[in-house]
Amino acid sequence: MRGEVYGMKKAKQCVLVTTEHRGVFFGELVGTPTKAKATLAKARMCVYWSRDLKGVLGLAISGPSASCRVGMAVPKITLYDVTSVTECSPEAVKAWESAPWQ
């Protein structure tokens, strides 16, 4: 079966999604994203990221730092008008999931 190897389920794919409306979201990708929409499980929105991340892609490389502003997780969200879907590093996933921010 596609996505499974010898009965093992495919690991979750955590991504950073940006939208035309300047939204920046992290979560587990559900299904296949398109330019029109992407669905995330356990999604969080970053409303402010600090300069030490050196841009929005720093959120996918390092994850949010203590000075970032990140909202609480929702079970599932569908985002529209997608401009990018970026795979997150294991380090970033750990930082997003540990929720060290204000």
N, C-alpha and C positions, 0 to 999 in steps of 0.2 A: 504494500500500500504506500502511496506517495506520502512523504513526510515521516515515515516510520522505517526503522531499520531493525530487523529481527524482533519485531514486537515492541520496540521502544518508541515512545512518542517523541516527536520533534521538540526540541527545546523551545521555550518561549523566545520570541524575537522582540526585544525592547528597542524602541525607536524614539526619535525626536521628530515631531511633525510641525512644520510651519504652514501658515495659511496667508492668503491675500489680505486678510483682515488683521495682520500682524500678531496673530496668536502663535504661541510657542507652547507645545504640549509634549509630555513624555508618557509612555505607556507601552503595554504589550499589544503588538499589532494583531488585529483580528481580520482574517481574510487577506485579500489582495488590494492594496491601495490604488487609487486612480487619481488623476488630476482633479476630478470632480469631488471625490470624498475618500476619507480613510477612517476606519473605526479602530479605537483603542480601548483596551480593558485596563482597569486600575490606573486611570489617567489622571495626571496632574498638570496644571497650567503654571508656567513660570511668568510672573508679571514684572519681575525685575531681576536682572543678573548683573553681577559686579564686574568691574573692569578687569579684575585679575583673571577672568575666564577668556579674555581677548576675543570677544564676540560670541554670537549665538552658538556657533559650532563647538565652543568650549564646553557647552552643556552636554554635548554628545561624547566628548572626549574625557572630561574630568567629572562631569556632573555638577550640580549646584554647590556653591560654597555656603558657609554660615551666613554671609551677608546677603544672599539672594532671597527673593520673596517668592514662595511657591505655595499654591493653594492645596487644599486637602484633596485626597484621591476620590474619584467617583468610580462606581463599578464599570461603567461603559459610556463612551461618548462617540458620536459620529461627527467628524469635522468636514467642512465643505470648503471648496476652493483651495486645495492643497498646493503649496509651492515647493515643498521638499519633504522627503522622508529620509532620515539619516539614521543608520544603525548606530547604537550606543555601545561604547566599550564596556567591558566587565566592570571597570573602575567607576564609570559613570552610573551604571545600573545600581551598583552598591550605594553610591552617594544619593541617588534619587530615592531609593527605597529606605534609606536610613533617616531621611527627613530631618536634617540638622538645622534647618533655616527658621527664620522668624515668621 
